[in-house]
Amino acid sequence: MANESVCPFGPQLQHYWSRLSPLEQRMQIDVEGLYSLAQQSIMDQITTLIPGETAIDAFCGVGGSAIGLARAGKQVISIDSDAKRIAMARHNAALFEVEDRIEFRVGDTLKILPTLRADAIFLDPPWGGPDYSKQAKFHLKDFSPDGTTLLELSLDRATQVIIRIPRNFEMLELSPYDGTFNLTENYLNQKLMHYTAYFFRSSAGVLACPSHSPTRM
């Protein structure tokens, strides 16, 4: 059920605020964090399909993804270029009592990611704000940084690479990646919020992604 407390950022963002849990409403958060937060109810769906003990959260923001991965038992390295947002994420991790499972790093993901390895890499790059939904189709190049670049950096650095993608994503852009993958639908209050694509390393050591029917979660 939606939480009806008043949004501190104004009535125009009330619908984002109302979908947060009471504990999430106690997080340190800014406007960007409010509309881009990986909520724990959805992270609980996502992390059930992520094996392994270590994970990289490539875009920390205010910490929703890192917290979800840590709550699932992962040791997490979480990266963001904004020190203020990392500070908020630290506070929020303590709120969820998982701060001991997360190492926060301030810096450029494109520079830090090539120096790391983990069982899983979680990609949730910015979608350009709420206006993404006005596009007929969302493409890999519309992520910031470019989604193709992020996938290429990640695919040889982890057993599994996970990326959150918008409802209007052009799925045909995943077809050049041969192999197997899972695509899930993520719902909140019976509303489709986004998809999550899971790339798995094959026995040949290759991660890839042909067309695949979505699985509802």
C-alpha positions as CSV (number, residue, x, y, z in Angstrom):
1,M,0.0,0.0,0.0
2,A,1.3,3.5,-0.9
3,N,2.7,5.5,2.0
4,E,0.8,8.8,2.2
5,S,3.2,11.0,4.2
6,V,3.9,14.4,2.7
7,C,6.8,14.6,0.2
8,P,9.5,17.0,1.4
9,F,10.3,18.0,-2.2
10,G,6.8,19.3,-3.0
11,P,3.5,17.9,-4.3
12,Q,4.9,17.4,-7.9
13,L,7.0,14.5,-6.6
14,Q,4.5,13.1,-4.2
15,H,3.9,10.0,-6.3
16,Y,7.6,9.1,-6.1
17,W,7.7,9.7,-2.3
18,S,4.5,7.7,-1.6
19,R,5.9,4.5,-3.1
20,L,8.8,4.5,-0.6
21,S,8.7,2.3,2.5
22,P,8.7,4.0,5.9
23,L,12.3,3.1,6.4
24,E,13.2,4.4,2.9
25,Q,11.5,7.7,3.8
26,R,14.1,8.1,6.6
27,M,17.0,7.9,4.1
28,Q,19.1,10.9,3.3
29,I,18.0,11.6,-0.3
30,D,17.9,14.4,-2.9
31,V,15.5,15.0,-5.8
32,E,17.5,12.9,-8.2
33,G,17.8,10.1,-5.7
34,L,14.1,10.2,-5.1
35,Y,13.1,9.4,-8.7
36,S,16.0,7.1,-9.4
37,L,16.2,5.1,-6.1
38,A,16.4,1.4,-6.4
39,Q,13.8,0.5,-3.9
40,Q,14.4,-2.4,-1.6
41,S,11.2,-4.2,-2.5
42,I,12.5,-4.3,-6.1
43,M,16.1,-5.0,-5.2
44,D,14.7,-8.1,-3.3
45,Q,13.3,-9.3,-6.6
46,I,16.6,-8.5,-8.5
47,T,19.0,-10.1,-6.0
48,T,17.3,-13.5,-5.9
49,L,18.9,-14.1,-9.3
50,I,22.4,-12.9,-8.4
51,P,24.7,-15.7,-7.2
52,G,28.1,-15.2,-5.7
53,E,29.6,-13.4,-2.7
54,T,31.0,-10.2,-4.2
55,A,29.4,-7.4,-6.2
56,I,30.2,-4.0,-7.7
57,D,27.5,-1.3,-7.7
58,A,28.8,0.9,-10.5
59,F,26.5,3.8,-9.8
60,C,25.9,4.3,-6.1
61,G,23.7,7.4,-6.0
62,V,22.1,7.5,-2.5
63,G,22.8,3.8,-2.0
64,G,19.7,1.9,-2.9
65,S,21.4,-0.7,-5.1
66,A,24.3,-1.2,-2.8
67,I,22.1,-1.6,0.2
68,G,20.0,-4.2,-1.7
69,L,23.1,-6.2,-2.7
70,A,24.5,-6.1,0.8
71,R,21.1,-7.2,2.3
72,A,21.3,-10.2,0.0
73,G,24.7,-11.1,1.7
74,K,27.1,-9.7,-0.9
75,Q,30.3,-7.8,-0.1
76,V,29.9,-4.7,-2.2
77,I,32.1,-2.0,-3.8
78,S,29.9,1.0,-4.7
79,I,31.1,3.8,-6.9
80,D,29.9,7.4,-7.4
81,S,31.6,10.5,-8.7
82,D,29.8,12.7,-6.2
83,A,31.2,12.7,-2.7
84,K,28.0,14.2,-1.2
85,R,25.9,11.4,-2.6
86,I,28.4,8.9,-1.3
87,A,28.0,10.5,2.1
88,M,24.3,10.1,1.9
89,A,24.7,6.5,0.8
90,R,26.9,5.8,3.9
91,H,24.3,7.2,6.2
92,N,21.6,5.1,4.4
93,A,23.6,1.9,4.6
94,A,23.9,2.4,8.4
95,L,20.2,3.0,8.5
96,F,19.7,-0.5,7.0
97,E,22.5,-1.9,9.2
98,V,24.6,-3.1,6.2
99,E,27.4,-0.5,6.3
100,D,30.0,-3.1,7.2
101,R,29.3,-4.9,3.9
102,I,29.9,-2.0,1.6
103,E,33.1,-0.2,0.5
104,F,32.3,3.2,-1.0
105,R,34.6,4.8,-3.6
106,V,34.4,8.3,-4.9
107,G,35.5,8.5,-8.6
108,D,34.8,7.9,-12.2
109,T,33.2,4.5,-12.8
110,L,34.8,4.3,-16.3
111,K,38.2,4.6,-14.7
112,I,37.6,2.5,-11.5
113,L,35.6,-0.4,-13.0
114,P,38.5,-1.7,-15.2
115,T,40.6,-2.1,-12.0
116,L,38.1,-4.3,-10.3
117,R,36.7,-7.8,-10.5
118,A,33.7,-9.4,-8.7
119,D,31.2,-12.2,-9.0
120,A,28.6,-9.7,-10.2
121,I,28.5,-6.1,-11.6
122,F,25.3,-4.2,-11.2
123,L,24.7,-1.4,-13.7
124,D,22.1,1.2,-13.1
125,P,23.4,4.2,-15.0
126,P,21.4,7.4,-15.2
127,W,18.4,7.4,-17.6
128,G,18.4,11.2,-18.0
129,G,15.6,11.9,-15.4
130,P,11.9,11.3,-15.8
131,D,11.9,12.7,-19.3
132,Y,13.3,9.3,-20.5
133,S,9.7,8.1,-20.6
134,K,8.8,10.7,-23.3
135,Q,11.1,8.9,-25.8
136,A,9.4,6.4,-28.2
137,K,12.4,4.1,-27.6
138,F,15.3,4.2,-25.1
139,H,18.6,3.1,-26.5
140,L,21.9,2.0,-25.0
141,K,23.5,5.3,-26.1
142,D,20.9,7.1,-24.0
143,F,22.4,5.9,-20.7
144,S,25.0,8.1,-19.1
145,P,27.7,6.9,-19.6
146,D,26.9,5.1,-22.9
147,G,25.4,1.6,-22.2
148,T,27.5,-0.2,-24.8
149,T,30.7,1.1,-23.3
150,L,29.6,0.0,-19.8
151,L,28.7,-3.5,-21.0
152,E,32.0,-3.9,-22.8
153,L,33.9,-2.8,-19.6
154,S,31.9,-5.2,-17.4
155,L,31.5,-8.4,-19.5
156,D,35.0,-9.6,-18.9
157,R,35.2,-8.6,-15.2
158,A,32.4,-10.6,-13.6
159,T,30.6,-13.9,-13.8
160,Q,27.4,-12.0,-14.1
161,V,26.5,-8.5,-15.3
162,I,23.1,-7.0,-14.4
163,I,21.6,-3.9,-15.9
164,R,18.3,-2.1,-15.1
165,I,16.6,-0.9,-18.3
166,P,13.5,1.3,-18.8
167,R,10.1,0.0,-20.0
168,N,10.6,1.7,-23.4
169,F,14.0,0.2,-24.0
170,E,14.7,-1.0,-27.5
171,M,15.3,-4.7,-26.8
172,L,16.7,-5.4,-30.3
173,E,19.8,-3.6,-29.2
174,L,20.7,-6.7,-27.0
175,S,20.5,-9.1,-30.0
176,P,24.2,-8.8,-31.1
177,Y,25.3,-10.5,-27.8
178,D,25.2,-14.2,-28.5
179,G,24.6,-16.6,-25.6
180,T,22.1,-16.8,-22.8
181,F,20.5,-14.3,-20.5
182,N,17.5,-13.7,-18.4
183,L,15.2,-10.7,-18.7
184,T,12.8,-10.0,-15.8
185,E,9.9,-7.6,-15.4
186,N,10.0,-5.7,-12.1
187,Y,6.7,-4.7,-10.6
188,L,5.7,-2.4,-7.7
189,N,2.1,-2.3,-6.5
190,Q,1.2,-4.3,-9.7
191,K,2.7,-1.7,-11.9
192,L,5.6,-2.5,-14.3
193,M,8.5,-0.3,-13.2
194,H,11.3,-1.5,-15.4
195,Y,13.2,-4.6,-16.7
196,T,16.3,-6.2,-15.5
197,A,18.7,-8.0,-17.8
198,Y,21.1,-10.6,-16.4
199,F,24.1,-11.6,-18.5
200,F,25.7,-14.9,-17.5
201,R,29.2,-16.1,-18.3
202,S,29.1,-19.3,-20.5
203,S,31.4,-22.3,-20.1
204,A,33.4,-20.7,-22.9
205,G,34.0,-17.6,-20.8
206,V,31.7,-15.4,-22.9
207,L,28.8,-13.3,-21.7
208,A,26.1,-12.5,-24.1
209,C,22.5,-11.8,-24.8
210,P,20.1,-13.0,-27.5
211,S,16.4,-12.3,-27.5
212,H,14.6,-13.8,-24.5
213,S,11.0,-13.7,-23.2
214,P,10.6,-11.6,-20.0
215,T,10.0,-13.3,-16.8
216,R,7.6,-11.6,-14.4
217,M,8.7,-11.1,-10.8
